[in-house]
Amino acid sequence: MILCPMCAEFHDSRAFVLRDRAGTVLAQRNPLPVDDLIPRLPAAAQQWLHNRRVANARQRLELGANWYCPKGHQLPEDFAETRTIVIGLIGSPQTTKTTYLGRLVSEVVDHARLSGLGIHCTLADDESQDYYNKNMARALEQGLAPAATQPLSGEATTRPLVVRLVAGEERANLLFFDASGENQQSTQVLAQHNPFLHALDAAIVFVTPKALTDLPAGYPLTGMEATGPRQMHQVVTNLERVLRAHPRYQGRHPARDLPVALVLAKADELSGLLATRTSGARAFNSLPLDRGLYSGMQQKLDAQGDLPYDLLTSYGARGIVEAVFNLTDVRSVHAVSAMGCSPDAEGRFATARPLNVTEPLLAILWALRIVGDRDAD
């Protein structure tokens, strides 16, 4: 049995099929990994198998062929051989999840911001590339925020944007599920349209300054998200209810080791507040994106999270923080701005460098032991 991360269901390995762009079935076989067996073969057999793989890969590209699960979900080329990491973007409506994901892909794929850490990313399949181009990249290139993810209805489920990650000898397909905020307002709808939650490896949870109802006067906050922490607290509570069937939350003493990055989005809106605080913090710091980051990385993540944690708990969002911290013991807190500034009257953003967009992902990769030398740390 093999897990299809798209529908979060296990299927018989013989039920996965290879189809061309016209839908014709080209192969129906057991797509189990064989790399462990290759070194045991004679040299001539290894060379023959390598040549055959190259020829098959070229033929699949020419035919536009992809593997599909029995329910019709398209899968990455090497889904059976490569580690799959399911990452959910969690938050109430209009909390910049889609904008963040588009900017994250721009940063790690188009601009290779993580190359100094030995991390290289590409979009893993044509569907992900087309989705990113159409729904995210073009808007960002024009100084606009991508349109919010639309609510699903019927039996539709959220599809992922898949990023291929290579870090040294590590290979992983990162499946980012950008769930509509409207579809996270009740446990029934959340579970119905987001079955990926039952295969979740990590989550990025979004909250914006509008949840901070105890801010001093004089902080005009932009955006259409709801004011106050109620909706966001409800989303985290619903997530916890759905995750009760997750393997990491079962048993009398669940592990509670699901990595969660709590993101204070639109952090640029609080720059004026930082200048008036007496704690001495004048700005949100960024982590250096070079290999020196791995030395003492956990301490660096904890130290950087102190300021956004303090802001959230001091100005009205303590309930959200406690809900996340009760959900898991493996968590980090981040101040992030995908656009770097507020929009003008026409909804356009000035050219600005995004703030800390890659750091929630780095915290997750660290917690999952995909990057860094944990023993050395």
Phi, psi and chi 1 to 4 in degrees:
 res  aa     phi    psi   chi1   chi2   chi3   chi4
   1 MET       -  138.5  -57.4  -67.1  -77.4      -
   2 ILE  -125.7  137.1  -66.0  178.8      -      -
   3 LEU   -80.6  125.3  173.7   69.1      -      -
   4 CYS   -89.4  112.7  168.6      -      -      -
   5 PRO   -69.5  -16.1   24.6  -33.7      -      -
   6 MET   -72.3  -41.7  -48.2  -61.6 -171.0      -
   7 CYS  -108.0    0.9   53.5      -      -      -
   8 ALA    54.7   39.5      -      -      -      -
   9 GLU  -129.9  150.2  -67.5 -176.1   15.3      -
  10 PHE   -90.1  137.1  -75.1   91.4      -      -
  11 HIS  -130.2  153.3  -55.6  -74.9      -      -
  12 ASP   -58.7  134.0 -170.1  -62.7      -      -
  13 SER   -59.2  -26.9   59.2      -      -      -
  14 ARG   -77.3   -7.7  -66.0  166.5  -65.5 -178.4
  15 ALA   -87.6   -9.5      -      -      -      -
  16 PHE   -79.3  135.2  -69.5   82.6      -      -
  17 VAL  -125.7  152.3  -62.7      -      -      -
  18 LEU  -102.4  119.5 -175.9   69.8      -      -
  19 ARG  -120.0  147.1  -60.9  179.7 -175.2  -89.2
  20 ASP   -85.5 -178.5   63.6   15.8      -      -
  21 ARG   -65.6  -18.4   61.3  172.7   57.8   90.8
  22 ALA   -88.1   -4.0      -      -      -      -
  23 GLY    93.5    1.3      -      -      -      -
  24 THR   -72.7  133.7  -56.2      -      -      -
  25 VAL   -75.5  120.3  175.2      -      -      -
  26 LEU   -95.8  -29.5  -56.1  176.7      -      -
  27 ALA  -158.2  150.6      -      -      -      -
  28 GLN  -142.8   99.6 -173.3  165.3    1.1      -
  29 ARG  -142.4  178.3   64.9  170.6  178.4   80.7
  30 ASN   -83.0  105.4 -172.4  -24.0      -      -
  31 PRO   -85.4   48.6   34.2  -33.4      -      -
  32 LEU   -83.1  150.2  -68.1  174.8      -      -
  33 PRO   -66.0  139.2   21.9  -31.9      -      -
  34 VAL  -122.7    2.6  -63.9      -      -      -
  35 ASP   -58.8  -33.0  -72.5  -10.7      -      -
  36 ASP   -66.0  -22.8  -67.5  -18.3      -      -
  37 LEU   -88.3  -21.8  -57.8  177.5      -      -
  38 ILE   -58.6  -45.9  -67.7  177.8      -      -
  39 PRO   -61.3  -18.1  -22.8   34.8      -      -
  40 ARG   -85.3  -10.7  -54.1  176.4 -171.6  177.4
  41 LEU   -82.4  155.4  -61.0  174.8      -      -
  42 PRO   -58.9  155.4  -21.8   32.6      -      -
  43 ALA   -56.4  -41.2      -      -      -      -
  44 ALA   -64.4  -40.0      -      -      -      -
  45 ALA   -67.4  -38.5      -      -      -      -
  46 GLN   -61.7  -42.9  -68.5 -174.5   39.1      -
  47 GLN   -65.5  -40.6 -173.6   61.5   45.2      -
  48 TRP   -62.7  -43.5  178.6   88.0      -      -
  49 LEU   -65.5  -39.9 -176.5   58.1      -      -
  50 HIS   -61.3  -47.1  171.5   74.1      -      -
  51 ASN   -62.2  -39.0  -66.5  -19.6      -      -
  52 ARG   -65.3  -39.7  173.2   56.1   56.7 -171.7
  53 ARG   -63.4  -42.0  -78.9 -175.2  162.2 -174.6
  54 VAL   -61.9  -45.9  171.8      -      -      -
  55 ALA   -63.2  -42.4      -      -      -      -
  56 ASN   -66.0  -41.2  -71.8  -16.5      -      -
  57 ALA   -62.2  -42.0      -      -      -      -
  58 ARG   -63.9  -42.7  177.2  179.5  176.4 -179.9
  59 GLN   -63.8  -39.8 -177.5 -177.9   35.0      -
  60 ARG   -64.6  -40.7  -73.3 -165.1  -67.4  -89.2
  61 LEU   -63.0  -42.8  -73.6  174.0      -      -
  62 GLU   -64.7  -33.2  -68.5  173.4  -13.4      -
  63 LEU   -89.8   -6.6  -64.3  173.2      -      -
  64 GLY    65.0   38.1      -      -      -      -
  65 ALA   -88.9  145.7      -      -      -      -
  66 ASN  -145.5  154.2  -69.9  -74.8      -      -
  67 TRP   -80.3  144.8  -75.7   99.1      -      -
  68 TYR  -133.8  144.2  -68.2   84.6      -      -
  69 CYS   -80.2  171.1   84.2      -      -      -
  70 PRO   -59.4  -22.0  -25.5   34.7      -      -
  71 LYS   -92.1    5.2  -69.7 -164.9  171.7 -177.4
  72 GLY    91.4   10.0      -      -      -      -
  73 HIS   -80.5  128.9  -64.9  115.1      -      -
  74 GLN   -74.2  138.2 -179.2  178.3  -37.4      -
  75 LEU  -120.6  153.5  -58.5  168.3      -      -
  76 PRO   -57.5  152.0  -23.1   33.2      -      -
  77 GLU   -50.9  -47.0  164.6   68.7   20.1      -
  78 ASP  -109.3   42.0   54.9   -6.2      -      -
  79 PHE   -60.9  -27.9   72.6   97.9      -      -
  80 ALA   -83.1  -24.2      -      -      -      -
  81 GLU   -97.4  -23.6  -67.3   92.2  -12.9      -
  82 THR  -107.5  140.1  -57.7      -      -      -
  83 ARG   -60.8  132.7 -176.9  178.2  179.9 -177.6
  84 THR  -105.3  128.3  -64.3      -      -      -
  85 ILE  -116.2  115.0  -54.1  -62.8      -      -
  86 VAL   -94.8  117.2  178.3      -      -      -
  87 ILE  -120.2  120.2  -57.5  173.5      -      -
  88 GLY   -97.9  136.7      -      -      -      -
  89 LEU   -97.0  114.8  -85.2   60.7      -      -
  90 ILE  -116.1  132.0  -51.2  -62.4      -      -
  91 GLY   172.8  159.7      -      -      -      -
  92 SER   -72.5  172.5   53.5      -      -      -
  93 PRO   -58.4  144.6  -26.0   35.2      -      -
  94 GLN    66.3   27.4  -55.4  -68.6  -24.1      -
  95 THR   -99.2   24.4   49.2      -      -      -
  96 THR    69.9   24.4   76.0      -      -      -
  97 LYS   -61.6  -47.5  -62.3 -177.7  -62.0  -62.4
  98 THR   -66.5  -42.4  -55.3      -      -      -
  99 THR   -60.9  -43.8  -58.7      -      -      -
 100 TYR   -60.6  -46.7  169.6   83.1      -      -
 101 LEU   -63.3  -42.3 -179.2   56.2      -      -
 102 GLY   -61.1  -43.7      -      -      -      -
 103 ARG   -67.7  -37.5 -175.6   65.2   81.4 -173.4
 104 LEU   -61.0  -46.4  175.9   63.9      -      -
 105 VAL   -63.3  -41.1  173.5      -      -      -
 106 SER   -58.0  -43.3  174.5      -      -      -
 107 GLU   -69.1  -47.9  -68.6  -72.1  -79.4      -
 108 VAL   -86.1  -25.0  -58.2      -      -      -
 109 VAL   -99.6  -63.1  175.0      -      -      -
 110 ASP   -67.2  -37.9  -62.7  -21.6      -      -
 111 HIS  -106.8   -3.1  -64.9   97.2      -      -
 112 ALA    49.6   46.3      -      -      -      -
 113 ARG   -65.1  -20.2  -58.0  -67.5 -171.8 -160.3
 114 LEU   -97.8    7.5  -58.9 -177.6      -      -
 115 SER   -63.3  -31.0   59.6      -      -      -
 116 GLY   -64.9  -18.0      -      -      -      -
 117 LEU   -96.4    4.3  -69.8  162.9      -      -
 118 GLY    77.2   21.1      -      -      -      -
 119 ILE  -110.6  127.2  -59.1  172.6      -      -
 120 HIS  -126.3  132.7  -54.4  -80.4      -      -
 121 CYS  -128.5  144.2  -61.9      -      -      -
 122 THR  -139.9  160.9   57.9      -      -      -
 123 LEU   -76.1  134.9  -74.5  163.2      -      -
 124 ALA   -84.4  -18.9      -      -      -      -
 125 ASP  -153.1  165.9   56.9   82.8      -      -
 126 ASP   -63.1  -39.0  -70.6  -19.5      -      -
 127 GLU   -62.7  -42.0  -78.2 -164.9   14.6      -
 128 SER   -64.9  -42.3  -67.6      -      -      -
 129 GLN   -62.3  -45.7 -175.6   71.1   66.5      -
 130 ASP   -64.9  -41.3  -68.0  -16.2      -      -
 131 TYR   -64.0  -43.9 -176.5   84.8      -      -
 132 TYR   -63.5  -46.4  167.4   64.9      -      -
 133 ASN   -60.3  -47.5  -70.2  -16.5      -      -
 134 LYS   -74.5  -43.8  178.1 -178.7  177.6 -178.5
 135 ASN   -98.7  -12.1  -62.8  -70.3      -      -
 136 MET  -133.2  -59.0  -61.1  172.2  177.7      -
 137 ALA   -60.7  -45.3      -      -      -      -
 138 ARG   -63.6  -39.7  -68.6  169.4 -174.0  166.9
 139 ALA   -66.0  -45.8      -      -      -      -
 140 LEU   -61.3  -38.9  -69.7  171.0      -      -
 141 GLU   -66.7  -21.3  -69.6  164.5    0.0      -
 142 GLN   -97.7    9.3  -63.8  173.0   16.2      -
 143 GLY    76.4   23.4      -      -      -      -
 144 LEU  -116.1  152.2  -60.8  171.4      -      -
 145 ALA   -80.6  138.5      -      -      -      -
 146 PRO   -58.8  151.6  -23.0   33.8      -      -
 147 ALA   -63.9  145.6      -      -      -      -
 148 ALA   -63.7  149.0      -      -      -      -
 149 THR   -64.5  130.9  -57.1      -      -      -
 150 GLN   -80.4  145.8  -65.9  -58.5  -55.6      -
 151 PRO   -61.7  148.7  -19.1   30.9      -      -
 152 LEU   -97.2  158.8  -59.6  175.1      -      -
 153 SER  -140.4  172.4   60.2      -      -      -
 154 GLY    62.5 -132.9      -      -      -      -
 155 GLU  -102.9   11.9  -63.3 -176.9   -1.3      -
 156 ALA   -65.6  146.5      -      -      -      -
 157 THR  -128.2  155.1   57.3      -      -      -
 158 THR   -64.2  133.0  -57.7      -      -      -
 159 ARG  -101.1  151.7   73.3  163.7  -53.5  -82.0
 160 PRO   -91.0  160.7   34.6  -36.4      -      -
 161 LEU  -103.5  123.5 -171.5  152.9      -      -
 162 VAL  -106.1  124.9 -173.4      -      -      -
 163 VAL  -113.9  128.4  172.9      -      -      -
 164 ARG   -87.6  126.0  168.7   66.9   58.2   80.4
 165 LEU  -115.1  133.4  177.6  143.3      -      -
 166 VAL  -125.5  122.4  177.9      -      -      -
 167 ALA  -135.6   96.0      -      -      -      -
 168 GLY    63.6 -123.2      -      -      -      -
 169 GLU   -87.6   -6.7  -63.8 -177.9   -3.8      -
 170 GLU   -80.2  136.2  -72.3  -73.8  -17.9      -
 171 ARG  -128.7  136.5  -57.3  -71.4 -171.1  -84.2
 172 ALA  -153.1  146.1      -      -      -      -
 173 ASN  -100.8  114.4  -71.8  -40.2      -      -
 174 LEU   -90.7  116.3  -51.4 -179.7      -      -
 175 LEU  -101.3  106.0  -83.0   64.3      -      -
 176 PHE   -93.2  119.9  -68.5   95.7      -      -
 177 PHE  -105.2  109.6  -74.9   85.1      -      -
 178 ASP   -94.5   86.4  176.3   19.5      -      -
 179 ALA   -78.0  137.0      -      -      -      -
 180 SER   -58.8  136.0  164.3      -      -      -
 181 GLY   -60.7  -35.1      -      -      -      -
 182 GLU   -64.2  -31.4  -72.7   81.6   -1.2      -
 183 ASN   -82.1    8.0  -72.8  140.0      -      -
 184 GLN  -114.4   11.8  -59.7 -178.8   44.3      -
 185 GLN   -86.1  -11.5  -62.4  -60.1  -66.0      -
 186 SER  -143.7  151.5   75.3      -      -      -
 187 THR   -65.4  -36.3   52.5      -      -      -
 188 GLN   -63.6  -49.5  178.1 -178.8   -7.3      -
 189 VAL   -67.6  -39.4  175.5      -      -      -
 190 LEU   -59.3  -46.5 -178.7   61.4      -      -
 191 ALA   -71.5  -36.0      -      -      -      -
 192 GLN   -65.5  -45.5  176.9 -178.9   -6.5      -
 193 HIS   -96.6   -6.7  -64.2  -65.3      -      -
 194 ASN  -132.0   61.4  -58.7  -71.4      -      -
 195 PRO   -64.1  -14.4   23.4  -34.4      -      -
 196 PHE   -59.2  -21.5   71.1   86.3      -      -
 197 LEU   -58.4  -29.7  -67.1  173.0      -      -
 198 HIS   -79.0   -8.2  -61.3  -69.8      -      -
 199 ALA  -116.7   18.1      -      -      -      -
 200 LEU   -65.2  133.0 -161.1   64.4      -      -
 201 ASP  -102.8  -25.8  -68.5  -63.7      -      -
 202 ALA  -164.7  163.2      -      -      -      -
 203 ALA  -140.3  147.7      -      -      -      -
 204 ILE  -115.2  117.3  -55.8  176.5      -      -
 205 VAL  -105.6  129.8  175.7      -      -      -
 206 PHE  -108.9  135.6  -67.8   77.8      -      -
 207 VAL  -140.5  143.3   58.3      -      -      -
 208 THR  -113.3  167.1   71.1      -      -      -
 209 PRO   -57.6  -19.6  -30.0   38.3      -      -
 210 LYS   -65.7  -16.6  -87.9 -160.2  171.2  179.9
 211 ALA   -76.7  -13.7      -      -      -      -
 212 LEU   -89.6   85.5  -54.3  179.5      -      -
 213 THR   -77.5   -8.3   51.3      -      -      -
 214 ASP  -103.1   19.4  -63.4  -21.6      -      -
 215 LEU   -65.8  150.3  -74.2  173.5      -      -
 216 PRO   -61.3  159.9  -20.0   31.4      -      -
 217 ALA   -64.5  150.1      -      -      -      -
 218 GLY    97.9   21.1      -      -      -      -
 219 TYR  -119.1   87.2  -70.7   93.7      -      -
 220 PRO   -70.2  121.6   26.0  -33.5      -      -
 221 LEU  -108.0  134.8  -56.8  176.8      -      -
 222 THR   -92.3  170.9   63.0      -      -      -
 223 GLY   104.8  163.3      -      -      -      -
 224 MET  -104.0    6.3  -60.1  176.7   62.6      -
 225 GLU   -69.3  158.1   69.5  -89.7   30.2      -
 226 ALA   -66.4  146.2      -      -      -      -
 227 THR   -83.0  138.5  -60.1      -      -      -
 228 GLY    96.6  166.5      -      -      -      -
 229 PRO   -88.5   -4.5   32.4  -35.3      -      -
 230 ARG   -57.6  -53.0  178.1 -173.2   58.9   81.8
 231 GLN   -62.6  -40.7  -80.1 -163.7  -10.6      -
 232 MET   -68.4  -39.6 -168.8   58.6 -126.4      -
 233 HIS   -63.3  -38.3 -171.4  -86.1      -      -
 234 GLN   -64.0  -40.0  179.7  179.8  -22.6      -
 235 VAL   -62.3  -45.3  164.9      -      -      -
 236 VAL   -65.2  -39.2  178.5      -      -      -
 237 THR   -63.6  -42.9  -59.9      -      -      -
 238 ASN   -63.3  -39.0  -69.0  -18.5      -      -
 239 LEU   -61.2  -44.0  173.9   64.3      -      -
 240 GLU   -61.3  -39.0 -172.5  -85.0  -26.7      -
 241 ARG   -65.8  -41.6  -68.8  171.3 -179.9  167.2
 242 VAL   -67.8  -35.6  172.0      -      -      -
 243 LEU   -74.9   -4.3  -74.6  177.0      -      -
 244 ARG   -61.0  -23.3  -71.7  174.2 -174.7  170.7
 245 ALA   -92.4   -0.5      -      -      -      -
 246 HIS   -73.2  141.2 -167.0  -74.5      -      -
 247 PRO   -54.1  -31.2  -27.0   34.2      -      -
 248 ARG   -80.2   -1.4  -72.8  179.1  174.4  165.6
 249 TYR  -122.8   13.5  -69.5   88.8      -      -
 250 GLN   -98.4  160.7  -68.5 -179.2  -26.2      -
 251 GLY    96.0  171.5      -      -      -      -
 252 ARG   -69.3  -32.0  -66.2 -178.2   59.2 -172.0
 253 HIS  -128.9   77.4  -58.2  -72.6      -      -
 254 PRO   -61.7  149.3   21.8  -32.2      -      -
 255 ALA   -67.9  -33.4      -      -      -      -
 256 ARG    52.8   45.3  -63.8  177.1   72.0 -116.2
 257 ASP  -114.7   23.1   59.6   -6.0      -      -
 258 LEU   -76.5  116.8 -175.2   77.3      -      -
 259 PRO   -63.4  129.8  -22.0   33.7      -      -
 260 VAL  -132.1  127.3  174.1      -      -      -
 261 ALA  -104.6  116.4      -      -      -      -
 262 LEU   -90.2  118.5  176.2   58.4      -      -
 263 VAL  -109.2  121.7  166.5      -      -      -
 264 LEU   -86.0   94.4  173.0   57.6      -      -
 265 ALA   -77.7  166.6      -      -      -      -
 266 LYS    53.6   37.2  -63.6 -174.0 -178.9 -178.0
 267 ALA   -61.8  -22.0      -      -      -      -
 268 ASP   -60.7  -24.8   59.6  -81.2      -      -
 269 GLU   -67.7  -14.5  -65.7 -175.3  -24.5      -
 270 LEU  -104.4   10.0  -60.8  176.9      -      -
 271 SER   -61.1  -37.8   57.7      -      -      -
 272 GLY   -65.3  -34.9      -      -      -      -
 273 LEU   -65.1  -40.9  177.1   64.7      -      -
 274 LEU   -62.0  -35.1  -62.7 -176.1      -      -
 275 ALA   -68.8  -20.7      -      -      -      -
 276 THR  -102.0   -6.7   62.0      -      -      -
 277 ARG   -75.5  151.0  -75.3  169.5   59.3   84.3
 278 THR   -93.0    1.0   58.8      -      -      -
 279 SER   -76.1   -9.9   62.0      -      -      -
 280 GLY    94.5  -11.3      -      -      -      -
 281 ALA   -78.6  118.8      -      -      -      -
 282 ARG  -105.5  -16.7  -64.0  -72.8  179.9  177.0
 283 ALA  -161.0  161.0      -      -      -      -
 284 PHE   -80.2  127.1  -64.6  110.4      -      -
 285 ASN   -83.6  158.9  -63.9  -37.4      -      -
 286 SER  -118.1  149.2  -61.1      -      -      -
 287 LEU   -81.9  143.6  -63.7  175.3      -      -
 288 PRO   -71.4  126.6   26.5  -33.8      -      -
 289 LEU   -91.2   62.3  -61.0 -178.1      -      -
 290 ASP  -136.8  173.7   56.7   48.3      -      -
 291 ARG   -65.1  -17.3  -68.8 -176.2 -175.6  -88.1
 292 GLY   -64.7  -17.4      -      -      -      -
 293 LEU   -61.7  -32.9  175.1   63.5      -      -
 294 TYR   -68.4  -21.0  -67.1  143.6      -      -
 295 SER   -79.5  112.6  176.5      -      -      -
 296 GLY    69.1   33.1      -      -      -      -
 297 MET   -62.6  -39.8 -177.3  167.6  176.9      -
 298 GLN   -62.0  -41.4 -171.4   60.0   56.3      -
 299 GLN   -64.5  -36.8  -70.6   78.8    6.9      -
 300 LYS   -68.0  -41.0  -67.2  173.1 -177.2  175.8
 301 LEU   -63.4  -43.6  -72.6  169.9      -      -
 302 ASP   -63.6  -43.6  -67.8  -17.4      -      -
 303 ALA   -65.7  -41.5      -      -      -      -
 304 GLN   -67.8  -29.5 -168.4 -166.3   37.3      -
 305 GLY   -78.1   -9.9      -      -      -      -
 306 ASP   -60.5  -43.9  -74.5  -16.0      -      -
 307 LEU   -68.0  -52.1  179.7   54.8      -      -
 308 PRO   -61.9  -34.5   16.6  -29.3      -      -
 309 TYR   -61.2  -44.7  172.9   87.6      -      -
 310 ASP   -62.7  -42.2 -176.4   34.1      -      -
 311 LEU   -64.2  -44.5  -66.6  174.5      -      -
 312 LEU   -64.0  -44.4  -71.2  167.7      -      -
 313 THR   -79.3  -22.3   54.9      -      -      -
 314 SER   -87.6  -23.5  -61.8      -      -      -
 315 TYR  -120.3   24.8  -66.1  107.4      -      -
 316 GLY   117.5   -1.0      -      -      -      -
 317 ALA  -113.8   25.1      -      -      -      -
 318 ARG   -59.7  -36.2  178.9  175.8  -69.2  -84.3
 319 GLY   -62.5  -37.7      -      -      -      -
 320 ILE   -66.4  -45.8  -62.5  172.9      -      -
 321 VAL   -59.7  -46.4  174.0      -      -      -
 322 GLU   -65.0  -35.5  -69.6 -175.1   -5.5      -
 323 ALA   -63.7  -42.1      -      -      -      -
 324 VAL   -67.5  -43.2  170.2      -      -      -
 325 PHE   -68.5  -27.7  -80.8   38.2      -      -
 326 ASN   -77.4  -19.8  -73.8  -31.4      -      -
 327 LEU   -75.4  -35.7 -178.5   68.1      -      -
 328 THR  -154.5  154.2  177.6      -      -      -
 329 ASP   -92.4  -11.5  -69.5  -31.3      -      -
 330 VAL  -105.9   90.3 -176.5      -      -      -
 331 ARG  -141.1  160.0   65.3  -93.0  174.9  148.4
 332 SER  -143.4  157.5   56.1      -      -      -
 333 VAL  -124.2  135.0 -173.9      -      -      -
 334 HIS  -136.6  144.3  -52.2  -92.6      -      -
 335 ALA  -101.1  121.1      -      -      -      -
 336 VAL  -133.9  144.4  170.6      -      -      -
 337 SER  -137.5  112.7  176.2      -      -      -
 338 ALA   -70.7  -33.2      -      -      -      -
 339 MET  -103.2  -19.8  -56.5  -56.4  -74.7      -
 340 GLY    85.9   -8.3      -      -      -      -
 341 CYS  -166.1  174.8   60.7      -      -      -
 342 SER   -86.5  155.9  -62.7      -      -      -
 343 PRO   -77.5  160.7   29.0  -35.3      -      -
 344 ASP   -82.9 -172.1   61.5   19.7      -      -
 345 ALA   -63.1  -23.7      -      -      -      -
 346 GLU   -95.1    5.6  -63.4 -179.9   -8.9      -
 347 GLY    83.4   12.0      -      -      -      -
 348 ARG   -98.3  148.5  -67.5 -173.1  179.2  -85.3
 349 PHE  -106.1  139.7  -66.6   81.6      -      -
 350 ALA   -68.1  155.6      -      -      -      -
 351 THR   -63.6  119.9  -58.1      -      -      -
 352 ALA  -150.8  150.8      -      -      -      -
 353 ARG   -78.9  128.4 -171.8  173.9 -178.4   85.1
 354 PRO   -60.6  153.9  -20.5   32.2      -      -
 355 LEU  -106.9  116.0  173.7   69.2      -      -
 356 ASN    56.3   31.9  -60.2  -15.4      -      -
 357 VAL   -66.2  -36.0  169.4      -      -      -
 358 THR   -82.1  -14.0   61.9      -      -      -
 359 GLU   -70.0  -37.5  -65.6  177.5   10.4      -
 360 PRO   -59.4  -38.8  -26.1   36.2      -      -
 361 LEU   -65.5  -42.6  174.5   60.8      -      -
 362 LEU   -61.1  -40.3  -75.5  173.1      -      -
 363 ALA   -61.8  -39.5      -      -      -      -
 364 ILE   -68.1  -46.0  -74.0  171.8      -      -
 365 LEU   -61.3  -36.6  -62.9  176.7      -      -
 366 TRP   -65.6  -46.4  169.9 -101.6      -      -
 367 ALA   -63.9  -32.8      -      -      -      -
 368 LEU   -85.9    2.6  -66.9  172.2      -      -
 369 ARG    62.7   32.1  -60.8  177.5  179.4  -89.1
 370 ILE   -87.2  -33.2  -65.1  174.9      -      -
 371 VAL  -124.9  156.6  -59.0      -      -      -
 372 GLY    85.3  159.9      -      -      -      -
 373 ASP  -104.7   96.7 -174.9   -8.5      -      -
 374 ARG   -65.2  -34.0 -165.5   61.2   50.3   82.9
 375 ASP   -65.7  -39.5  -67.2  -26.4      -      -
 376 ALA   -66.4  -33.6      -      -      -      -
 377 ASP   -70.8      - -170.6   64.5      -      -
